[in-house]
Amino acid sequence: MARKFAELRAKMTPAARERAEARAQRLLEEMPLAELRKARGLTQVQLAELLQVQQPAVARIERRTDMYLSTLRSHIEAMGGELEVIARFPDGAVKIRNFSDINAKRG
């Protein structure tokens, strides 16, 4: 018989719960585009319709390891998000603004 997650979680030690929550947060902070699309509740066909492309184009984008920022931005915006480019250094992080005005320059 299946058990409810809340019951299983209640039996975990506080330290185990903390470790599980930290791992879950890390997994949510980093994921491939295909997993992000699925987490947003979209199929490749639905996303293709939003992007006004064919489904195979979405599949190719999700497999790419290198792409234009404009392509990635369109993909993220079609899912309802906003793309930010952040450079991280040992002494802090900097948001790169050059890319935030891409759509404004097109119009």
Protein Blocks (a to p, Z undefined) as FASTA:
>chain_A
ZZdfklmmmmpcfklmmmmmmmmmmmmmpccfklmmmmnopafklmmmmnopafklmmmm
mmpcbdcfklmmmmmmmnopacddddddfkbccddfklmmmmmmmZZ
